[in-house]
Amino acid sequence: MKVVHCRECKKEIPPNAKVCPHCRAEIPGESSLTLTIKYALFFVILAALVFALFNFGG
């Protein structure tokens, strides 16, 4: 199992914790902006591939 440490107090915490049980600091995950950018990039690449596949034959 992966060991995770709090960025604030440096104590070991459960890997699925949203808040440190020792110091109550929030455990950062991927922000919604990061996820939005990842999904947008995925769909742009997917759209480019579909466009290339259907327009390749001319």
Biopython code that builds the backbone (N, CA, C, O; Angstrom):
import numpy as np
from Bio.PDB.StructureBuilder import StructureBuilder

atoms = [
    (1, "MET", "N", (0.838, -1.174, 0.000)),
    (1, "MET", "CA", (0.000, 0.000, 0.000)),
    (1, "MET", "C", (0.889, 1.245, 0.000)),
    (1, "MET", "O", (1.927, 1.277, 0.661)),
    (2, "LYS", "N", (0.478, 2.252, -0.735)),
    (2, "LYS", "CA", (1.233, 3.484, -0.863)),
    (2, "LYS", "C", (1.182, 4.284, 0.441)),
    (2, "LYS", "O", (0.116, 4.454, 1.032)),
    (3, "VAL", "N", (2.326, 4.766, 0.876)),
    (3, "VAL", "CA", (2.403, 5.584, 2.081)),
    (3, "VAL", "C", (2.336, 7.049, 1.658)),
    (3, "VAL", "O", (3.055, 7.481, 0.757)),
    (4, "VAL", "N", (1.460, 7.807, 2.325)),
    (4, "VAL", "CA", (1.275, 9.218, 2.011)),
    (4, "VAL", "C", (1.560, 10.026, 3.264)),
    (4, "VAL", "O", (1.186, 9.639, 4.371)),
    (5, "HIS", "N", (2.232, 11.161, 3.072)),
    (5, "HIS", "CA", (2.533, 12.049, 4.194)),
    (5, "HIS", "C", (1.891, 13.407, 3.952)),
    (5, "HIS", "O", (1.812, 13.879, 2.818)),
    (6, "CYS", "N", (1.435, 14.026, 5.033)),
    (6, "CYS", "CA", (0.834, 15.354, 4.974)),
    (6, "CYS", "C", (1.906, 16.373, 4.609)),
    (6, "CYS", "O", (3.032, 16.290, 5.099)),
    (7, "ARG", "N", (1.570, 17.319, 3.767)),
    (7, "ARG", "CA", (2.533, 18.359, 3.383)),
    (7, "ARG", "C", (2.767, 19.368, 4.507)),
    (7, "ARG", "O", (3.803, 20.033, 4.545)),
    (8, "GLU", "N", (1.810, 19.478, 5.412)),
    (8, "GLU", "CA", (1.924, 20.449, 6.490)),
    (8, "GLU", "C", (2.675, 19.879, 7.698)),
    (8, "GLU", "O", (3.703, 20.417, 8.108)),
    (9, "CYS", "N", (2.152, 18.786, 8.264)),
    (9, "CYS", "CA", (2.734, 18.249, 9.502)),
    (9, "CYS", "C", (3.683, 17.072, 9.263)),
    (9, "CYS", "O", (4.354, 16.619, 10.190)),
    (10, "LYS", "N", (3.740, 16.580, 8.034)),
    (10, "LYS", "CA", (4.652, 15.494, 7.633)),
    (10, "LYS", "C", (4.341, 14.140, 8.267)),
    (10, "LYS", "O", (5.156, 13.222, 8.181)),
    (11, "LYS", "N", (3.181, 14.002, 8.899)),
    (11, "LYS", "CA", (2.810, 12.718, 9.495)),
    (11, "LYS", "C", (2.141, 11.837, 8.443)),
    (11, "LYS", "O", (1.597, 12.326, 7.452)),
    (12, "GLU", "N", (2.195, 10.530, 8.682)),
    (12, "GLU", "CA", (1.593, 9.564, 7.765)),
    (12, "GLU", "C", (0.069, 9.645, 7.849)),
    (12, "GLU", "O", (-0.508, 9.733, 8.933)),
    (13, "ILE", "N", (-0.562, 9.611, 6.682)),
    (13, "ILE", "CA", (-2.020, 9.687, 6.615)),
    (13, "ILE", "C", (-2.541, 8.609, 5.671)),
    (13, "ILE", "O", (-1.777, 8.094, 4.855)),
    (14, "PRO", "N", (-3.810, 8.260, 5.762)),
    (14, "PRO", "CA", (-4.380, 7.289, 4.823)),
    (14, "PRO", "C", (-4.332, 7.836, 3.395)),
    (14, "PRO", "O", (-4.527, 9.034, 3.195)),
    (15, "PRO", "N", (-4.079, 6.988, 2.408)),
    (15, "PRO", "CA", (-3.944, 7.473, 1.031)),
    (15, "PRO", "C", (-5.232, 8.063, 0.451)),
    (15, "PRO", "O", (-5.162, 8.821, -0.516)),
    (16, "ASN", "N", (-6.383, 7.748, 0.999)),
    (16, "ASN", "CA", (-7.639, 8.267, 0.458)),
    (16, "ASN", "C", (-8.189, 9.433, 1.273)),
    (16, "ASN", "O", (-9.328, 9.847, 1.060)),
    (17, "ALA", "N", (-7.397, 9.973, 2.208)),
    (17, "ALA", "CA", (-7.861, 11.059, 3.077)),
    (17, "ALA", "C", (-7.974, 12.363, 2.285)),
    (17, "ALA", "O", (-7.132, 12.666, 1.439)),
    (18, "LYS", "N", (-9.020, 13.120, 2.572)),
    (18, "LYS", "CA", (-9.209, 14.439, 1.964)),
    (18, "LYS", "C", (-8.655, 15.527, 2.877)),
    (18, "LYS", "O", (-8.283, 16.609, 2.422)),
    (19, "VAL", "N", (-8.605, 15.217, 4.188)),
    (19, "VAL", "CA", (-8.105, 16.142, 5.201)),
    (19, "VAL", "C", (-7.185, 15.360, 6.133)),
    (19, "VAL", "O", (-7.480, 14.218, 6.486)),
    (20, "CYS", "N", (-6.085, 15.968, 6.527)),
    (20, "CYS", "CA", (-5.162, 15.309, 7.448)),
    (20, "CYS", "C", (-5.840, 15.121, 8.804)),
    (20, "CYS", "O", (-6.370, 16.088, 9.352)),
    (21, "PRO", "N", (-5.842, 13.911, 9.362)),
    (21, "PRO", "CA", (-6.476, 13.682, 10.657)),
    (21, "PRO", "C", (-5.686, 14.300, 11.816)),
    (21, "PRO", "O", (-6.214, 14.416, 12.922)),
    (22, "HIS", "N", (-4.436, 14.694, 11.581)),
    (22, "HIS", "CA", (-3.592, 15.238, 12.644)),
    (22, "HIS", "C", (-3.692, 16.765, 12.732)),
    (22, "HIS", "O", (-3.896, 17.319, 13.812)),
    (23, "CYS", "N", (-3.546, 17.439, 11.579)),
    (23, "CYS", "CA", (-3.514, 18.903, 11.606)),
    (23, "CYS", "C", (-4.696, 19.540, 10.873)),
    (23, "CYS", "O", (-4.813, 20.765, 10.841)),
    (24, "ARG", "N", (-5.569, 18.723, 10.286)),
    (24, "ARG", "CA", (-6.780, 19.155, 9.571)),
    (24, "ARG", "C", (-6.478, 19.946, 8.296)),
    (24, "ARG", "O", (-7.349, 20.657, 7.795)),
    (25, "ALA", "N", (-5.265, 19.834, 7.767)),
    (25, "ALA", "CA", (-4.915, 20.495, 6.519)),
    (25, "ALA", "C", (-5.559, 19.734, 5.361)),
    (25, "ALA", "O", (-5.654, 18.507, 5.392)),
    (26, "GLU", "N", (-5.995, 20.462, 4.350)),
    (26, "GLU", "CA", (-6.563, 19.810, 3.173)),
    (26, "GLU", "C", (-5.451, 19.127, 2.393)),
    (26, "GLU", "O", (-4.352, 19.662, 2.251)),
    (27, "ILE", "N", (-5.755, 17.944, 1.894)),
    (27, "ILE", "CA", (-4.798, 17.192, 1.096)),
    (27, "ILE", "C", (-5.065, 17.535, -0.358)),
    (27, "ILE", "O", (-6.144, 17.236, -0.870)),
    (28, "PRO", "N", (-4.112, 18.152, -1.031)),
    (28, "PRO", "CA", (-4.370, 18.572, -2.404)),
    (28, "PRO", "C", (-4.448, 17.397, -3.356)),
    (28, "PRO", "O", (-3.631, 16.478, -3.305)),
    (29, "GLY", "N", (-5.425, 17.441, -4.209)),
    (29, "GLY", "CA", (-5.554, 16.479, -5.289)),
    (29, "GLY", "C", (-5.516, 17.258, -6.581)),
    (29, "GLY", "O", (-5.007, 18.378, -6.617)),
    (30, "GLU", "N", (-6.038, 16.692, -7.624)),
    (30, "GLU", "CA", (-6.113, 17.423, -8.869)),
    (30, "GLU", "C", (-7.245, 18.439, -8.783)),
    (30, "GLU", "O", (-8.367, 18.108, -8.402)),
    (31, "SER", "N", (-6.937, 19.657, -9.137)),
    (31, "SER", "CA", (-7.963, 20.694, -9.103)),
    (31, "SER", "C", (-8.935, 20.495, -10.257)),
    (31, "SER", "O", (-8.642, 19.779, -11.215)),
    (32, "SER", "N", (-10.071, 21.124, -10.155)),
    (32, "SER", "CA", (-11.066, 20.993, -11.218)),
    (32, "SER", "C", (-10.548, 21.620, -12.509)),
    (32, "SER", "O", (-10.896, 21.157, -13.595)),
    (33, "LEU", "N", (-9.728, 22.659, -12.413)),
    (33, "LEU", "CA", (-9.150, 23.274, -13.614)),
    (33, "LEU", "C", (-8.226, 22.291, -14.324)),
    (33, "LEU", "O", (-8.263, 22.182, -15.550)),
    (34, "THR", "N", (-7.404, 21.579, -13.571)),
    (34, "THR", "CA", (-6.502, 20.588, -14.163)),
    (34, "THR", "C", (-7.289, 19.487, -14.855)),
    (34, "THR", "O", (-6.944, 19.087, -15.967)),
    (35, "LEU", "N", (-8.341, 18.993, -14.213)),
    (35, "LEU", "CA", (-9.159, 17.953, -14.821)),
    (35, "LEU", "C", (-9.858, 18.469, -16.078)),
    (35, "LEU", "O", (-9.950, 17.747, -17.071)),
    (36, "THR", "N", (-10.346, 19.695, -16.046)),
    (36, "THR", "CA", (-11.001, 20.280, -17.210)),
    (36, "THR", "C", (-10.031, 20.385, -18.380)),
    (36, "THR", "O", (-10.391, 20.078, -19.517)),
    (37, "ILE", "N", (-8.817, 20.813, -18.111)),
    (37, "ILE", "CA", (-7.808, 20.930, -19.169)),
    (37, "ILE", "C", (-7.468, 19.561, -19.741)),
    (37, "ILE", "O", (-7.325, 19.417, -20.955)),
    (38, "LYS", "N", (-7.336, 18.558, -18.885)),
    (38, "LYS", "CA", (-7.034, 17.205, -19.366)),
    (38, "LYS", "C", (-8.145, 16.671, -20.269)),
    (38, "LYS", "O", (-7.874, 16.114, -21.333)),
    (39, "TYR", "N", (-9.402, 16.844, -19.837)),
    (39, "TYR", "CA", (-10.522, 16.370, -20.651)),
    (39, "TYR", "C", (-10.632, 17.147, -21.956)),
    (39, "TYR", "O", (-10.913, 16.556, -22.999)),
    (40, "ALA", "N", (-10.419, 18.441, -21.921)),
    (40, "ALA", "CA", (-10.487, 19.254, -23.137)),
    (40, "ALA", "C", (-9.408, 18.811, -24.122)),
    (40, "ALA", "O", (-9.677, 18.677, -25.315)),
    (41, "LEU", "N", (-8.209, 18.586, -23.640)),
    (41, "LEU", "CA", (-7.122, 18.135, -24.507)),
    (41, "LEU", "C", (-7.443, 16.766, -25.097)),
    (41, "LEU", "O", (-7.182, 16.526, -26.276)),
    (42, "PHE", "N", (-7.998, 15.883, -24.307)),
    (42, "PHE", "CA", (-8.377, 14.558, -24.792)),
    (42, "PHE", "C", (-9.383, 14.671, -25.937)),
    (42, "PHE", "O", (-9.227, 14.014, -26.967)),
    (43, "PHE", "N", (-10.419, 15.504, -25.761)),
    (43, "PHE", "CA", (-11.443, 15.621, -26.789)),
    (43, "PHE", "C", (-10.935, 16.339, -28.033)),
    (43, "PHE", "O", (-11.393, 16.038, -29.135)),
    (44, "VAL", "N", (-10.009, 17.271, -27.890)),
    (44, "VAL", "CA", (-9.413, 17.928, -29.062)),
    (44, "VAL", "C", (-8.615, 16.908, -29.868)),
    (44, "VAL", "O", (-8.721, 16.869, -31.094)),
    (45, "ILE", "N", (-7.830, 16.095, -29.203)),
    (45, "ILE", "CA", (-7.046, 15.065, -29.897)),
    (45, "ILE", "C", (-7.976, 14.040, -30.540)),
    (45, "ILE", "O", (-7.749, 13.626, -31.676)),
    (46, "LEU", "N", (-9.017, 13.630, -29.823)),
    (46, "LEU", "CA", (-9.981, 12.679, -30.368)),
    (46, "LEU", "C", (-10.678, 13.254, -31.602)),
    (46, "LEU", "O", (-10.844, 12.551, -32.599)),
    (47, "ALA", "N", (-11.081, 14.499, -31.546)),
    (47, "ALA", "CA", (-11.735, 15.138, -32.686)),
    (47, "ALA", "C", (-10.789, 15.234, -33.875)),
    (47, "ALA", "O", (-11.214, 15.029, -35.012)),
    (48, "ALA", "N", (-9.525, 15.537, -33.641)),
    (48, "ALA", "CA", (-8.544, 15.613, -34.724)),
    (48, "ALA", "C", (-8.340, 14.243, -35.365)),
    (48, "ALA", "O", (-8.214, 14.145, -36.586)),
    (49, "LEU", "N", (-8.307, 13.192, -34.558)),
    (49, "LEU", "CA", (-8.154, 11.840, -35.108)),
    (49, "LEU", "C", (-9.367, 11.435, -35.943)),
    (49, "LEU", "O", (-9.218, 10.879, -37.031)),
    (50, "VAL", "N", (-10.551, 11.711, -35.437)),
    (50, "VAL", "CA", (-11.768, 11.376, -36.179)),
    (50, "VAL", "C", (-11.817, 12.166, -37.483)),
    (50, "VAL", "O", (-12.163, 11.618, -38.530)),
    (51, "PHE", "N", (-11.474, 13.443, -37.422)),
    (51, "PHE", "CA", (-11.461, 14.274, -38.626)),
    (51, "PHE", "C", (-10.465, 13.723, -39.645)),
    (51, "PHE", "O", (-10.771, 13.647, -40.835)),
    (52, "ALA", "N", (-9.275, 13.340, -39.181)),
    (52, "ALA", "CA", (-8.244, 12.806, -40.070)),
    (52, "ALA", "C", (-8.678, 11.477, -40.679)),
    (52, "ALA", "O", (-8.422, 11.231, -41.858)),
    (53, "LEU", "N", (-9.323, 10.628, -39.911)),
    (53, "LEU", "CA", (-9.747, 9.323, -40.423)),
    (53, "LEU", "C", (-10.826, 9.444, -41.487)),
    (53, "LEU", "O", (-10.790, 8.723, -42.484)),
    (54, "PHE", "N", (-11.783, 10.341, -41.293)),
    (54, "PHE", "CA", (-12.887, 10.456, -42.229)),
    (54, "PHE", "C", (-12.560, 11.326, -43.436)),
    (54, "PHE", "O", (-13.275, 11.272, -44.437)),
    (55, "ASN", "N", (-11.510, 12.118, -43.369)),
    (55, "ASN", "CA", (-11.157, 12.972, -44.504)),
    (55, "ASN", "C", (-9.874, 12.511, -45.199)),
    (55, "ASN", "O", (-9.393, 13.185, -46.111)),
    (56, "PHE", "N", (-9.329, 11.404, -44.791)),
    (56, "PHE", "CA", (-8.085, 10.919, -45.376)),
    (56, "PHE", "C", (-8.311, 10.389, -46.791)),
    (56, "PHE", "O", (-7.464, 10.583, -47.663)),
    (57, "GLY", "N", (-9.441, 9.721, -47.029)),
    (57, "GLY", "CA", (-9.710, 9.114, -48.330)),
    (57, "GLY", "C", (-10.058, 10.133, -49.414)),
    (57, "GLY", "O", (-9.960, 9.835, -50.605)),
    (58, "GLY", "N", (-10.456, 11.306, -49.010)),
    (58, "GLY", "CA", (-10.724, 12.378, -49.961)),
    (58, "GLY", "C", (-12.026, 12.235, -50.547)),
    (58, "GLY", "O", (-12.424, 13.053, -51.376)),
]
sb = StructureBuilder()
sb.init_structure("model")
sb.init_model(0)
sb.init_chain("A")
sb.init_seg("    ")
for serial, (resi, resn, name, xyz) in enumerate(atoms, 1):
    if name == "N":
        sb.init_residue(resn, " ", resi, " ")
    sb.init_atom(name, np.array(xyz, "f"), 0.0, 1.0, " ", f" {name:<3s}", serial, name[0])
structure = sb.get_structure()
